[in-house]
């Protein structure tokens, strides 16, 4: 397949694996322990398991599956707020399909839809705006979520709603930011991370400069990575090479898509429409300062949180659920006491089991390719 096969070349993969094994042996011998590398993005996690990459790596490399899945870190209370919106007379809730089965305290949006509420799946926020345009008698609320990757499309949709003066459209904003998340992980005293694979799609928007603090303040290498097998392997090689050379830098393996400066057009749209929240709650991680955004006052007319009275309750995860420990790499999905038992794709207790980028979903689907712990 053109433009794909070259990133899945078995001969090149074997060459990279040999180099990785040699570098890992050298670095781990100096450090006297395995090397812990976190892939931040859930897309990387699924690529790693889909292509059996973890099983090919030497035991001296320990991959940690980070909190780079926005659906996975959505707290249960925000799902309940969505259900409360859908229950309001005349309201249509539009959402990405990934969020339909995420459990809240009052069930999921899919269950709400089965009860007769008007919950519709869309592929973009512009689809939600099109519903509002076509059905002026309905009030359409778009459930906006995602890291910086999806923020620009949401921002541009709000700007389009303003241009057309479409007042029966609003945004329930749950967009989150990657940089405070990485800093929160690095500040965890009991969490060991030696290096990072940076998120490719987020970096396409924000560029590589925002990650500089990882190298300069925390002395950790970070390599922005693509999502094909050779992308991941080359990025791991680049991280290990920095460690072997005693360097801590930000490098960009995914330069064919992600530019160092990012996208100025996307950044400008986001800055025009959104501002940082003082605090935002993350499922399993608690509250992280400045890790979420909200609509600016100028766009209050399209802000669902200003237009509607929402429960806005903090809801604790089920006691048996260990999503937080999985998200921070403290345990593997298979080490969770309910993984594959009470928590399955058909009966999920946590969002990591239902999201297309969730670590538990990856383990459940590709578990035969996962490396058993040493």
N, C-alpha and C positions, 0 to 999 in steps of 0.2 A: 504494500500500500504506500503510495507516494507520500513523503513527508512524515511517515510513521515508522516504516521498516528501518530507516537509518538510525532511529533512536531505540531499536530493539535488536540490534545486531548481536548474536550470541558470541561471536569471536571477540568483538570489542568488550563485551561484558566480562568474558573470561580474563581478558588482559587487565581490565580495571580491578577485578576481584583479586587477582594475584598481587597487584600493587597495593590494594587496600590491606590485604593480609600482611604484607611485609611492613607497611607503615604502622598498622595497629600493633603488631608484635613489638616494634621498636618503642612506640609511645607507651604502651601498657607496661612494658618492662621497666621503663624509667619511673612511671607513676606507681607501679606496684599494685595495680588494680585494673578492672575493666574500664573502658572509656564509655561514658554516658553521653549520647547525642540525642537531642530532642528534635523531632520534626514537628513544627508548630502547626502546620496545616493538615486538616483531615483528608484533603485530597492526596497528600503524600502518604498518609497512613494507609489508605486504600490501595494506592499503587504498590506500596511495599508488600502488602499481603497478597494482592491480586497476582503479582509477578513472582512471589516467593523470594523476595530479596532478603528478608531477614534470615531465612534458612540458609542462604548462601554465604552469609557473613561469618567471620571467625567469632568464636565465643568471647574474645576480648573486646568486642563492640556490643554495647547494650543500647538498643534503641528505646527512647521514651516517647510515648505518643501523647502529644501536648493538647492544649485546649483550643485548637484552631478550627473547631466546628461550631459556628454560631448558633445552630439549632440546639446543639448539645448543652450549651452553657445557659440557655434560656431558663430562668427560674420558673417554678410551677405557678407562682402567683401571676406572672404575665400571661400564661396560657389561660388562667381563670379570667383575667381581664378580657381576653379575646372572646371567651364564651359569654361574658356579661354583655359585651358589645353586640354580639350576634343575637342575644335575647331581647334587645331593645326593639320596639315596634318600628318597622320600616327600614331596618338596617340590614345591609348586605355586607358580610365580612369576606374580603378577598385575600387569599393567602397562597404562598408557594406550597407545592405539594409536600415538600420536606417537613413542614411543620404540622401537617394534618394529624399525625399519630403521636405527637409528643404529649406525654401524659401530664395533666395538671391535677390539682386536688379534686376537681369536679369532672374528671374525665378528659378526653381529647376533643379536638375540633372535629375529627371524623365522627366521633360518637354524637357530638352536638348536631352535626349535619344529619345523622341518622334519626335524630329526634325531630327533624323537620325544620331546623334553623337554616337560614339562607347563608350557607358557607360555600364559597366558590373557589376553585383552584385556578390560579393564573400563572402565566409564565414570566410576566414582567409587571412592574407597577403601571406601565402604560396600558396594559390590558384592563387593570382595575379602573383607570381613568376612562377608558372606552365604555365600560359598563355604566359608569356614572353619567357619561354623555348620552348614552342610548336610553337610560332609564331614569329620567329626571325626578320621577316620583319616589325613587329609592335613595337612601343615604348610604353611600359606599365607603367603607373603611378598609384601607389597605394595611395589612399586617406587615410592616416593613422591618426586616431583620437582615443581619449579615455584617461582616466586617467592612473595611473600606472598599472591598471589591464591588459590593452592590450599592453602596451609598450614592455614587454619582447618578445611577439610573433613577433612584428614588428622588434625589434632589431635582433632576431635570423634569421629572413628572410633576412635582409640586410647582415648579416654575411654569410648566405648561398649563396647569390648572389655574394659576394666577393670570396668565395671558388670556385664557378663554373665559375667565371668571366663572369657573365651574365650582359652585358652592356646595353641591351635594357630594363632594369627594373630600375625604380627610385621611390623614396618616396616623396610625398607631405606631410610633417610632420605637424600635428596639435595636437600632444599629449600634454596633460596638466597635471599639478601636483596639488595634493590636499592640501598640507600644506600651501602654500602661500594664497590659497583661503580661508581657515579657518581663517587665521590671518587677511586677509582683512575684513572678516565679523566681527570679534571681534573688529576691529579698527573702525568700523562704529559707530559714536557717538549716532545715533538715533535708533540703532537696538538692541533690548533686546533679548538676548539668555541666558538662565539659565543653559543649559546643552546640550549635543550632543549624538546622536546615531551615532557612527563612521561607516564608510563604510567597510563591511566585505571583499569584493573581493579585494579592494585596499590594505587592511591590510594583505591579504594573501601574497602580494608581499613585501610591505615595513615594515611589522611588526607593533608593537604598540609604539615603542620608539619615533618615530617622533612626536607623539601627546603630548609628555610630557609637551610641552610649554603651552598647553591649560589649564592644571591643575596648573602648577607651576607659570606661568606668569599672567594668566587671572583668576585663581581660579574657573574654570568651570569643572564639571565632564564630562568625555567622556567614553562611553561604546561601544566598537566595537561589532556590532550586526550581527546576522544571518538574514535570510530572511523569515523564516516560522513564523506563527502567535505566537507561544510560544517563539520563539527567540525575536521577537519585544517586547512582553509583559514582558519577563524576563529582557530585557535590560532597558526598562522604569522603572521597579521595582528597578533595580540596580542603575540607575541614581537618582531616588527619595530617595533611602536609603542613598546614599552619602549625598544628600542635608539635609536629616533629621539628619544625624550624624555630620553635619558640616565639611564634607570631600570634597576634590576635587582631584580625582585621575583618572588615565587611567586604565580601566578594560577591560577584554576580555571575552565577553560572547560567542563568536564564536570560541572558542579554538579548536573545532573539525576540523576546516578547517584553520583558521588563527593562525599561531604561533607568539609568541611575537617577535621573531627575523626575521619573514618573510621568504622569499625564497632567500637564498644566490645566487643560480644559476641565478635566474631572475634578482636580483640586479646587479650582475656582468655583465650580458649581456647588461642591460640598461646603466650602467656606461661606458662600452666599446664603445658603439655606439653613445650615445647621450650626449649632454651638455646642460646646462640651457641657455635659451634665456634671454637677459636683460629685455625685456618686452614682454608681449603677451596680445592681446586685447580679451576681453570676451564680448559676446553679453549681453547687459543689465547691465554689471558690470563695463565696461570701461577697462582701462589698468592696469594689476596687475604685478608688478615686479617679475621676476624669476618664473613665473607661467606656462611656456611652455618650451619645449625642441626642439632642432634642431640636425641635424646630425653633428658629429665632422668633422673637416677638412679632416681627413683620409678617410672619406667616401663621399667626395664631388662628386665623380663620380656617386653616387646613389641618389643625392639630387636634387629633381625637382626644388627647389627654386634657386639653383645655375645653373642648366642646361638650364632652360627656363626663358624667360622674361615674368613675370607675372604682371598684373595690380597693384596688391597689394594696393588697395584703401580701405580707411575706409568708410564704408557705414552706415549711420544712420538707425535705425529701423524705420518702419512706425510710424507716430506720434500717431496713435490710439493704437499701441501695447504697453502693459505694462509688457513685459517679465521680465525686470529688477526688477520691484517691486514684481513680483511673486517669482522670483529666490531668493530674499533676505527676503521673508516672510513679506514684508510690506503690501501686500494685498493677499487675497486668489484668486485662479483662477476665481471663480464665481464673484468676485468683479471687474474684468477687464471689461471695458466698451464694449469690442467687443467679450467677451467669449460667445460662442454658437450662436453668431449672424453673424458678418462679419468673425469671426475666428472660424472655425470648422475643424474636421479632413479632410473634403473634400476640404475646402478652407482655409488653414492655413495662418495666418499672421505671426505667430511666431513658432519657433521650438518646444516650449513646448507642442504644440498641436499635433505634428506628431511623436515625438520620443516615443519609447516603454517605456522610463523611464521618460517622461515629466509629470510634475504635472498637466498641463491642460488636457493632454490626459487621465490621471487617473481620474480627476474630471468628464470629459465628459463621460467616459466609465462606471465609478462606482458611478456617482453622487448621485444616490438614497441612497447609503450607507454612504454618507458624512454627518457629523454633521453640522446642521445649526448653524451659529454664535449666541452666546448668546445675 
